[in-house]
Amino acid sequence: MAAGSLRRTIEDVERTVRAIATEFDTDTVVIIGSQAILLGWPDPPPVLRHSPEIDAFPGCTTIWEAREKARYPDETPDASEHINALFGDGSQFHETHGFYIDGVDQNTAVLPEDWRTRAIVRRIEVDKLETGKVVKRMVTAMAPSPEDVIVAKLARLEEKDRSFVEAFHAARPLNAELIERRIRSTKMDSVVAGAPRHLQILPD
C-alpha cells in the first residue's frame, strides 16, 4: 500500500471527486462523513482529518443505476457497491493513494432535510477523453455545511463521532441552539431527536 498518512487532505477529496466523476460521467459528486468538512475548511486540526476513507456518491446515482439495469436486466446495479469494488478498502486505488473511497448514498447520513440549501460547493477540474482527445470539464463537489456534518455525527454518536464533535467544538465552538434546530429538522426519530444526550457532549 502507498505510504500514506491517515490524515486526509483537500487533495484527497479532489482525487475522490475526479475518480467518481470519471467513472460515473457525472457533473456532481457528494462528499459526506467527517471528511466533508475539508471542502470548506481545507486545513482543520489533524485530529479532524484522521480517517482512512472518504465517503462519497455520484449525483447521478439514480440515472446510472437505471442505465445499468437497462444494459444488464438480470442484475441489480448499486452505485455504492460499484464504488467499493473499484475504489474501496483493499482496492488498487487504495493501494496507490493510501486511502479509499467508501461508497454511500443519499440516505447514509442523517441530515437536515434542507441541507443542500447550505451545502459547501467547490468546482474541480476533471479530465475527460473525447474522440481521442483529453478535454477539461468542471465538476461540482458538494458537501453538507460543517454544522450539518455535526448533526449527522450526533445522530449516530458512536465513540469516534463523539470524539470528532468534541474536537471540532474545541477548534470552532458550535452554537448548541443552532445544532438543536438542525437536529429537529432531520428525519431522526422524534424521541431520539429530542434527547438531550446529543448536546450534552458540547462543553460550555
LUMLO-595120 format. One record per residue (C-alpha): y, x negated, z negated. Coordinates in steps of 0.2 Angstrom, whole numbers, plus 5000, padded with zeros to 4 digits. Each point is the difference from the previous one (the first is absolute). Layout:
BEGIN
<site yy="Y" xx="X" zz="Z"/>
...
END
This chain:
BEGIN
<site yy="5000" xx="5000" zz="5000"/>
<site yy="5018" xx="4994" zz="5003"/>
<site yy="5007" xx="4992" zz="4985"/>
<site yy="5012" xx="5013" zz="4996"/>
<site yy="5009" xx="5006" zz="4984"/>
<site yy="4997" xx="5016" zz="4992"/>
<site yy="5019" xx="5002" zz="5001"/>
<site yy="5004" xx="5011" zz="5015"/>
<site yy="5016" xx="4997" zz="5010"/>
<site yy="5011" xx="5010" zz="5012"/>
<site yy="4991" xx="4990" zz="5014"/>
<site yy="4984" xx="5007" zz="4995"/>
<site yy="5007" xx="5017" zz="5001"/>
<site yy="5006" xx="4996" zz="5018"/>
<site yy="4983" xx="4993" zz="5005"/>
<site yy="4992" xx="5016" zz="4993"/>
<site yy="5012" xx="5011" zz="5011"/>
<site yy="4997" xx="4990" zz="5015"/>
<site yy="4981" xx="5001" zz="4998"/>
<site yy="5000" xx="5019" zz="4998"/>
<site yy="5014" xx="5003" zz="5013"/>
<site yy="4990" xx="4990" zz="5013"/>
<site yy="4983" xx="5007" zz="4996"/>
<site yy="5005" xx="5019" zz="4999"/>
<site yy="5015" xx="4998" zz="5013"/>
<site yy="5011" xx="5009" zz="4988"/>
<site yy="5019" xx="4999" zz="4997"/>
<site yy="4999" xx="5003" zz="4982"/>
<site yy="4990" xx="4992" zz="4986"/>
<site yy="5000" xx="5006" zz="4982"/>
<site yy="4998" xx="4988" zz="4985"/>
<site yy="4996" xx="5007" zz="4983"/>
<site yy="4994" xx="4993" zz="4984"/>
<site yy="5008" xx="4986" zz="4990"/>
<site yy="5004" xx="4989" zz="5014"/>
<site yy="5011" xx="5014" zz="5008"/>
<site yy="5014" xx="4994" zz="4989"/>
<site yy="5001" xx="4984" zz="5011"/>
<site yy="5008" xx="5010" zz="5015"/>
<site yy="5016" xx="5002" zz="4990"/>
<site yy="4998" xx="4986" zz="4987"/>
<site yy="4993" xx="4985" zz="5009"/>
<site yy="5001" xx="4988" zz="4985"/>
<site yy="4995" xx="5010" zz="4984"/>
<site yy="4993" xx="4990" zz="4985"/>
<site yy="4983" xx="4992" zz="5004"/>
<site yy="4991" xx="5012" zz="4988"/>
<site yy="5004" xx="5015" zz="5012"/>
<site yy="4993" xx="4991" zz="5015"/>
<site yy="4983" xx="4996" zz="4992"/>
<site yy="4988" xx="5009" zz="5012"/>
<site yy="4986" xx="4995" zz="5012"/>
<site yy="5004" xx="5015" zz="5011"/>
<site yy="5013" xx="5010" zz="5009"/>
<site yy="4997" xx="5019" zz="5001"/>
<site yy="5005" xx="5008" zz="5017"/>
<site yy="4997" xx="5013" zz="5013"/>
<site yy="5006" xx="5003" zz="5018"/>
<site yy="5013" xx="5014" zz="5003"/>
<site yy="4989" xx="5007" zz="5014"/>
<site yy="4984" xx="5002" zz="4989"/>
<site yy="4997" xx="5018" zz="5005"/>
<site yy="5003" xx="4997" zz="5019"/>
<site yy="4989" xx="4984" zz="5000"/>
<site yy="4986" xx="5009" zz="4991"/>
<site yy="5001" xx="5015" zz="5012"/>
<site yy="5000" xx="4988" zz="5015"/>
<site yy="4985" xx="4990" zz="4994"/>
<site yy="4991" xx="5016" zz="4996"/>
<site yy="5003" xx="5005" zz="5018"/>
<site yy="4993" xx="4984" zz="5006"/>
<site yy="4985" xx="5000" zz="4988"/>
<site yy="4995" xx="5018" zz="4996"/>
<site yy="4985" xx="4995" zz="4989"/>
<site yy="5011" xx="4990" zz="4989"/>
<site yy="5012" xx="5004" zz="4986"/>
<site yy="5015" xx="4987" zz="5003"/>
<site yy="5009" xx="4995" zz="4984"/>
<site yy="5015" xx="4989" zz="5002"/>
<site yy="4999" xx="4993" zz="4982"/>
<site yy="4982" xx="4995" zz="5003"/>
<site yy="5005" xx="4992" zz="5016"/>
<site yy="5013" xx="4990" zz="4991"/>
<site yy="4988" xx="4994" zz="4987"/>
<site yy="4987" xx="4995" zz="5013"/>
<site yy="5013" xx="4989" zz="5010"/>
<site yy="5012" xx="4994" zz="4986"/>
<site yy="4992" xx="5004" zz="4983"/>
<site yy="4992" xx="4990" zz="4987"/>
<site yy="4989" xx="4987" zz="5007"/>
<site yy="5006" xx="5002" zz="5018"/>
<site yy="5005" xx="4987" zz="5012"/>
<site yy="5018" xx="5005" zz="4997"/>
<site yy="4997" xx="4997" zz="4981"/>
<site yy="4992" xx="4983" zz="5003"/>
<site yy="5015" xx="4995" zz="5011"/>
<site yy="5015" xx="5006" zz="4991"/>
<site yy="4994" xx="5000" zz="4982"/>
<site yy="5003" xx="5018" zz="4996"/>
<site yy="4993" xx="5016" zz="5007"/>
<site yy="5006" xx="5017" zz="5005"/>
<site yy="4993" xx="5015" zz="4991"/>
<site yy="4999" xx="5015" zz="5011"/>
<site yy="5007" xx="5016" zz="4992"/>
<site yy="5007" xx="5016" zz="5005"/>
<site yy="5015" xx="5012" zz="4996"/>
<site yy="4990" xx="5008" zz="4986"/>
<site yy="4995" xx="4983" zz="4991"/>
<site yy="5016" xx="4999" zz="4989"/>
<site yy="5007" xx="5014" zz="4989"/>
<site yy="5018" xx="5000" zz="5007"/>
<site yy="5015" xx="5012" zz="4998"/>
<site yy="4999" xx="5013" zz="5015"/>
<site yy="5016" xx="4994" zz="5007"/>
<site yy="4997" xx="4981" zz="4998"/>
<site yy="5003" xx="4997" zz="5019"/>
<site yy="5018" xx="5006" zz="4998"/>
<site yy="5003" xx="4984" zz="4989"/>
<site yy="4988" xx="4989" zz="5009"/>
<site yy="5004" xx="4981" zz="5002"/>
<site yy="4999" xx="4996" zz="5018"/>
<site yy="5000" xx="4983" zz="5009"/>
<site yy="4999" xx="4997" zz="5019"/>
<site yy="4987" xx="4987" zz="5005"/>
<site yy="4998" xx="4992" zz="5017"/>
<site yy="4982" xx="5001" zz="5007"/>
<site yy="4993" xx="4992" zz="5015"/>
<site yy="4992" xx="5012" zz="5013"/>
<site yy="4990" xx="4995" zz="5015"/>
<site yy="5005" xx="5010" zz="5015"/>
<site yy="4993" xx="4997" zz="5018"/>
<site yy="4996" xx="4982" zz="4995"/>
<site yy="5017" xx="4997" zz="4992"/>
<site yy="5005" xx="4998" zz="4982"/>
<site yy="5014" xx="5012" zz="4996"/>
<site yy="5009" xx="5003" zz="4984"/>
<site yy="5001" xx="5017" zz="4991"/>
<site yy="5007" xx="5005" zz="4984"/>
<site yy="4989" xx="5009" zz="4987"/>
<site yy="5007" xx="5009" zz="4984"/>
<site yy="4992" xx="4994" zz="4984"/>
<site yy="5002" xx="5014" zz="4987"/>
<site yy="4997" xx="5000" zz="4981"/>
<site yy="5004" xx="5011" zz="4985"/>
<site yy="5016" xx="4996" zz="4991"/>
<site yy="4996" xx="4989" zz="4984"/>
<site yy="5002" xx="5015" zz="4989"/>
<site yy="4987" xx="5010" zz="5010"/>
<site yy="4988" xx="4985" zz="4999"/>
<site yy="5002" xx="5000" zz="4981"/>
<site yy="4996" xx="5019" zz="5000"/>
<site yy="4984" xx="4996" zz="5010"/>
<site yy="4996" xx="4987" zz="4987"/>
<site yy="5003" xx="5011" zz="4986"/>
<site yy="4989" xx="5014" zz="5007"/>
<site yy="4985" xx="4988" zz="5000"/>
<site yy="5005" xx="4990" zz="4985"/>
<site yy="4985" xx="4988" zz="5000"/>
<site yy="5003" xx="4984" zz="4991"/>
<site yy="5007" xx="4990" zz="5015"/>
<site yy="5012" xx="5015" zz="5003"/>
<site yy="5006" xx="5000" zz="4983"/>
<site yy="5003" xx="4981" zz="5001"/>
<site yy="5009" xx="5002" zz="5016"/>
<site yy="5012" xx="5013" zz="4994"/>
<site yy="5004" xx="4990" zz="4984"/>
<site yy="5003" xx="4985" zz="5010"/>
<site yy="5011" xx="5009" zz="5013"/>
<site yy="5010" xx="5009" zz="4986"/>
<site yy="5003" xx="4983" zz="4991"/>
<site yy="5007" xx="4993" zz="5017"/>
<site yy="5009" xx="5016" zz="5005"/>
<site yy="5002" xx="5013" zz="4987"/>
<site yy="4994" xx="5017" zz="5005"/>
<site yy="5009" xx="5016" zz="4997"/>
<site yy="4987" xx="5010" zz="4990"/>
<site yy="5009" xx="5017" zz="5004"/>
<site yy="4999" xx="4996" zz="5019"/>
<site yy="4982" xx="4995" zz="4999"/>
<site yy="4996" xx="5016" zz="4990"/>
<site yy="5008" xx="5011" zz="5014"/>
<site yy="4991" xx="4991" zz="5013"/>
<site yy="4983" xx="5002" zz="4991"/>
<site yy="5004" xx="5019" zz="4999"/>
<site yy="5002" xx="5000" zz="5019"/>
<site yy="4983" xx="4994" zz="5003"/>
<site yy="4984" xx="5010" zz="5003"/>
<site yy="4993" xx="4992" zz="4984"/>
<site yy="4992" xx="5013" zz="4988"/>
<site yy="5014" xx="5008" zz="4991"/>
<site yy="4992" xx="4996" zz="4983"/>
<site yy="4998" xx="4982" zz="5004"/>
<site yy="5018" xx="4999" zz="5008"/>
<site yy="5007" xx="5007" zz="4984"/>
<site yy="4991" xx="4988" zz="4989"/>
<site yy="5012" xx="4988" zz="4991"/>
<site yy="4987" xx="4985" zz="5001"/>
<site yy="5008" xx="4996" zz="5017"/>
<site yy="5017" xx="4996" zz="4994"/>
<site yy="4995" xx="4993" zz="4983"/>
<site yy="4995" xx="4983" zz="5008"/>
<site yy="5018" xx="4997" zz="5005"/>
<site yy="5008" xx="4990" zz="4986"/>
<site yy="5017" xx="5005" zz="4994"/>
END
